[in-house]
Amino acid sequence: MSRLGKRELHELFYYMKLTRRLEEEVASLHRERKIEGSLFLGMGQEAVSVGTAYRLGSTDAIASSLPSFGHLLALGVQPTEIFAHVLGKDTGPTGGRDGSIFFGDWRRGVVSPSGHPATHLGVLAGVALASKSQSRSGVTVALADERSVATGDFHEGLNFAAVHRLALIVVVDQVPLPAAEDQALYDRMRGYGVPSLPVDGVDILQVLQVIETAIDRARGGKGPTLVEVRSARGPRYGFDEDAVPFPFVGGRSVAPIDPDDRAEDEPSRDPVGGFESFLVDHTLLQPVERGLILERIERLVADGRRSAEKDSFPGADLLENGVYDTSSSRTEAASGSDTV
Amino acid sequence: MAVTTYLEAIRQALWEEMERDPNVIMLGEDIGTYGGAFKLTKGFLDEFGAERVIDTPISEEGYTGVAVGAAYMGLRPIVEFQFMDFIASAFNMITNFAAKSRYRWGEGVPIVMRGPTGGGVRAGPFHSQSPEMHFVHTPGIKVVAPATAYDAKGLLKAAIRDEDPVLYLEHKKLYRKVKEELPDEDYVVPLGRGVVRREGKDIVVITYGAMVHTALESAAALAEEGIELEVVDLRSLVPLDRKTVFASVKKTNKVMILHEDTRTGGMGGEIAAILAEETFDDLDGPIVRVTAPDTPVPYSPPLEDAFIPQVQDVVEAARELAGF
């Protein structure tokens, strides 16, 4: 792994903590009934989402069907944009056409996923195919979880990327499964000739190290890599009793992220708190520095929420706009009285 | 000017667009080395190379997704479904990813999805279907169905140059059967423009695809009885050319809608509803649908012939309608 300076370590902490605080605030908006519909949050996945996106540049692309917003923040998306998005305001990137995890902003290389967990693998393979044919050095990263692994989309997309040795990195956050099932995914990747790298998704430094390896392979023309992570996502998905039960967790034993829930001798599975302790313990984060970071986060979250809440909802008069292109004279779509 | 088949017209459109725009690429099963199931893409691999003529694994959902991603990057992918029936395997990617992309987050998906559709060649239930209405019903997708070689070429060029996903339905029965002289120069047939194929004062037959020819044959037969059919070829199902349709309805006051697709939820129902809403005062008789029945496309020749609307079906329906 490239050596990390103090500035980068602080950035990683900043993005993870910002993700956590933003999602706590989003949860609060949901409790206050300001966000309607179901809500998915990625608490416990911050090291995965932030660590995956942290090294991406302007020629790269990412799409995620995980509920974490960390990758967006690490790419420079402002908290107020995410608040506007989940609130359905017209200032969000979709103008209220979509919400929840379905955030897309192509200028930043963010592809909005669809509602099925692995459709974005094939789409990102297409981005990588074009990047290769255009002689760009871009890499594409698909974040998904174990729901995606059984779908046809997962295997069709990954197989295409493997056949064409495309710069696709697939990051699968798996809830702990029995050993036999864990082995199965690894074995399946061998069948595609795709290396599968396991990593503890609670430790952002490990995540970063593995992602850097995968990025190097991708940029070096060696094709796709699968990264298998175990994050600490857990019961907080359904963060209160009124929330729609989160299907990911259903009946499986998942590691809680609340330090109070763990046994005395068990290490913390909270990626944010754990990394913060690591930095403090190694004198890499002084109290003053920590205070400044937290203050900045609180300000951004509070300002972002306030600003987004003030923003307007999209007018119903915009309902039918944007289904088809209307900018080009070459298209005859839905314009003029002679067509519908 | 040279006499050109419908199939050759499609091939020419692909070839000329590949030459015109280096961003145009093609993806599909056996389109490269093998030259396509109907030899429509023979020679493309040699001319344009494996980066632009991409043989895919059998994975319609996957490679349609690849096309969507490549489109985000500025390419103009053309996806071939070896038979249009196989588009069912890409339904999720088309309807949930490609069709909604512009509306959901502002990113258009300029892809063309093309392939042989329709029956009449004894190909059975999995190689004969008319899947257009799944996509006519999906906001965000345009749907076109050429009936002539001229339109096959011009509509395909327009589809490739369009900024939205276009489903391009080429009727396999027309591939080598329909031919005409085509202009040497570049031209397009704009999406969303129907055309009157034959003028007549008694009944308008609104149709598209291979049924245009059935309608024209029927019109010729009925003319001998003194019943004059006007034939409107929609060419585009989405966008729909209401203006041309309404003008013919106003002129004839009697409407027959003819399609090879099955009856319930077919294009006929939609057009009938539009006409009931918009042209009620112009109608002097019931809106009549002549369509395939609500069954899969059968294999056995007598069954398939009974499934696909024939000239005799149109003639009988027209005689009855003329009596109103």
Interface residues (C-beta under 8 A of the other chain):
Chain A: A61 P93 T94 G95 R97 D98 F102 F103 G104 D105 W106 V111 S112 S114 G115 H116 T119 H120 L121 G122 V123 L124 A125 G126 V127 A128 L129 A130 S131 S133 Q134 T140 G152 D153 H155 E156 G157 N159 F160 V163 G322 V323 Y324 D325 S327 S328 R330 T331 E332 A333 A334 S337 D338 T339 V340
Chain B: I25 E51 R52 I54 T56 P57 S59 E61 G62 Y63 T64 G65 V66 A67 V68 G69 A70 A71 Y72 M73 G74 L75 P77 N92 M93 N96 F97 K100 S101 R102 Y103 R104 W105 G106 E107 G108 P139 G140 K142 A158 R161 D162 E163 D164 P190 L191 G192 R193 S236 V238 P239 L240 D241 R242 K243 T244 I274
